[in-house]
Amino acid sequence: MNDIKIDLSEVNPQEFFGDQNTNIEKLRTYFPKIKIVARGNTLKAYGEKTILKEFSKRVDILIAHFGKFNILNDEIIERIVLDGNENNQELNGGTESQILHGVGGKIIKAKTFNQKRLVESMNKNDMVFAVGPAGTGKTYTGVALAVKALKQKQVKQIILTRPAVEAGENLGFLPGDLNEKLDPYMQPLYDALRDMIQLQNFRVILKRERFKLRL
């Protein structure tokens, strides 16, 4: 019996497999003549050589789609397996101001002129300072750009830091433990991250004023 092994190190295997391996079960319905085994960050398949070759080609397209749009469901699997292409235009929603695809395929994009300027500046510079009134999307856009870099493996970790007290004061004057002291200040960052990334799939480290997100 022939076999192939497909590496999933470029995507999150748990999300690619789906809850309780639902995406794998869907693939099995389209390839009933081969045995598919999902384990760790690899996908193995056993069967006839010609079917395995076709299966590998379809899975490669699925991986590329998931890596780009961060979503995989029955409809997408059916279209890619049966048609052999992504046909993603209806999901793009315009890519000019798009930053990344978040949780559930949500499109995260720069919506205002200044947000677009921020994205353009980040693409051209190593460090950018954004100054402006509250509610203009500085934090959200910054987090989106950081998550994009993390997903594309341009960086290995994100460090979120935010001033929690005025100069000369001390966190000890605030009630509660360290997490309770910091959470009100970090909440906007957490909210943005939840839109863009499945936090339970990443190692989260909280150190005093710094929040680290690692692959």
C-alpha positions in Angstrom: 0.0 0.0 0.0 1.3 3.5 -0.9 1.3 6.3 1.5 2.0 10.1 1.7 2.8 12.5 4.5 1.7 16.1 4.4 3.3 18.6 6.7 1.0 21.2 8.3 3.7 23.3 10.0 2.7 26.4 8.0 -0.8 26.5 9.5 -2.4 25.7 12.8 -3.2 21.9 12.6 -6.1 22.0 15.2 -7.9 24.7 13.3 -7.2 23.1 9.9 -8.6 19.7 11.1 -11.6 21.5 12.6 -13.5 20.8 15.8 -13.4 17.1 16.5 -11.7 16.7 13.1 -14.8 17.7 11.2 -12.8 18.9 8.2 -11.0 15.6 8.0 -14.3 13.7 8.2 -15.5 15.8 5.2 -12.4 15.0 3.3 -13.0 11.3 4.0 -16.4 11.5 2.3 -14.7 12.7 -0.9 -11.8 10.2 -0.7 -13.5 7.0 0.6 -10.9 4.7 -1.0 -7.9 6.0 1.0 -7.2 6.0 4.7 -6.6 9.4 6.2 -4.9 9.9 9.5 -4.6 13.3 11.2 -2.1 13.4 14.0 0.0 16.2 15.4 1.0 18.6 12.7 0.9 16.0 9.9 -1.7 14.4 7.7 -1.0 10.9 6.4 -2.9 9.0 3.8 -2.7 5.4 2.6 -4.1 4.0 -0.7 -3.6 3.8 -4.4 -0.9 6.0 -5.9 -3.2 7.9 -8.4 -5.8 8.7 -5.7 -3.1 9.8 -3.2 -1.6 12.2 -5.8 -5.0 13.8 -6.4 -5.6 14.0 -2.6 -2.3 15.6 -2.0 -3.0 18.3 -4.7 -6.3 19.1 -3.2 -4.9 19.3 0.4 -2.2 21.7 -0.8 -4.8 24.0 -2.2 -6.8 23.7 1.1 -3.6 24.6 3.1 -2.9 27.6 0.9 -6.5 28.8 1.3 -6.5 28.4 5.1 -3.2 30.1 5.4 -4.5 33.1 3.4 -8.1 33.4 4.7 -7.9 31.6 8.1 -11.1 29.7 7.5 -12.1 26.3 6.3 -15.6 24.8 6.2 -17.7 22.2 4.4 -18.5 24.6 1.5 -14.9 25.6 0.9 -13.7 21.9 1.1 -16.4 20.9 -1.4 -15.6 23.6 -3.8 -11.9 23.0 -3.8 -12.1 19.2 -3.9 -14.7 19.1 -6.7 -13.5 22.1 -8.7 -9.8 21.9 -8.0 -9.4 25.7 -7.4 -9.9 28.2 -4.6 -12.2 30.6 -6.4 -11.7 33.1 -3.6 -12.9 36.3 -5.1 -16.2 36.3 -3.2 -14.2 36.1 0.1 -11.8 38.9 -0.6 -14.1 41.8 -0.3 -11.4 43.9 -1.9 -7.8 43.5 -1.0 -6.5 47.1 -1.3 -6.9 47.9 2.4 -7.0 44.4 3.7 -4.5 43.5 6.4 -5.4 39.9 7.3 -8.2 37.4 7.8 -9.1 37.0 11.5 -11.1 34.5 13.4 -13.8 32.8 11.3 -12.4 34.4 8.2 -13.4 38.0 9.3 -11.7 40.5 7.1 -9.5 42.9 9.1 -8.8 46.0 7.0 -7.7 49.7 7.3 -11.0 51.6 7.0 -10.0 55.3 7.2 -7.4 57.4 5.4 -5.1 57.6 8.4 -5.3 53.9 9.1 -4.3 53.2 5.5 -1.4 55.7 6.0 -0.4 53.7 9.1 -0.3 50.4 7.2 1.7 52.0 4.4 4.2 53.5 6.9 4.6 50.1 8.6 5.4 48.5 5.3 8.2 51.0 4.7 9.6 51.5 8.2 10.9 49.4 11.1 9.2 51.6 13.7 6.2 53.9 13.5 4.7 56.2 16.1 0.9 56.9 15.7 -0.5 59.9 17.5 -4.1 60.9 17.6 -7.4 61.0 19.6 -8.9 57.9 21.2 -11.2 55.8 19.0 -9.4 56.3 15.7 -8.2 52.7 15.4 -4.5 53.2 16.3 -4.4 50.2 18.7 -6.6 47.9 16.6 -4.6 48.6 13.4 -1.3 48.1 15.2 -2.4 44.8 16.7 -3.6 43.7 13.2 -0.2 44.4 11.7 1.6 42.6 14.5 -0.7 39.5 14.1 -0.1 39.5 10.4 3.7 39.5 10.9 3.3 36.6 13.5 1.1 34.5 11.1 3.5 35.1 8.2 6.4 34.1 10.5 8.1 37.4 10.0 8.4 37.5 13.8 8.4 34.8 16.5 6.5 36.6 19.2 4.5 39.7 19.9 5.1 41.8 23.0 2.2 44.0 24.0 3.0 46.8 26.4 0.9 49.7 27.6 1.4 52.4 30.2 -0.7 51.5 33.2 0.0 54.5 35.6 1.2 58.1 35.4 4.8 58.9 35.9 6.0 58.5 39.5 3.1 56.3 40.6 3.2 52.6 41.3 1.0 49.6 40.4 1.0 48.7 44.1 -1.6 51.4 44.7 -4.1 49.7 42.4 -6.4 47.0 44.0 -6.1 43.3 43.2 -3.3 41.0 42.0 -1.1 41.7 39.0 -3.6 40.5 36.4 -6.4 42.5 37.9 -4.2 45.6 38.0 -3.3 45.4 34.3 -6.4 44.0 32.7 -8.3 47.3 32.4 -5.4 48.8 30.5 -4.7 45.8 28.4 -8.3 45.0 27.5 -8.4 46.9 24.2 -5.4 44.8 23.1 -7.0 41.6 24.2 -10.3 42.5 22.4 -8.4 43.2 19.2 -6.4 39.9 19.5 -9.6 37.9 19.9 -10.9 39.2 16.6 -7.7 38.1 14.8 -6.3 35.0 16.4 -7.3 31.9 18.4 -5.5 32.6 21.6 -5.9 29.1 23.1 -3.6 27.8 20.3 -0.7 30.0 21.4 1.5 30.3 24.4 0.6 33.4 26.4 3.1 34.8 29.0 2.2 37.7 31.3 5.1 39.5 32.9 4.4 42.6 34.9 3.6 45.3 32.3 4.3 43.0 29.2 2.0 40.5 27.5 3.9 38.1 25.1 2.3 36.0 22.4 4.5 33.2 21.0 4.0 30.6 18.3 
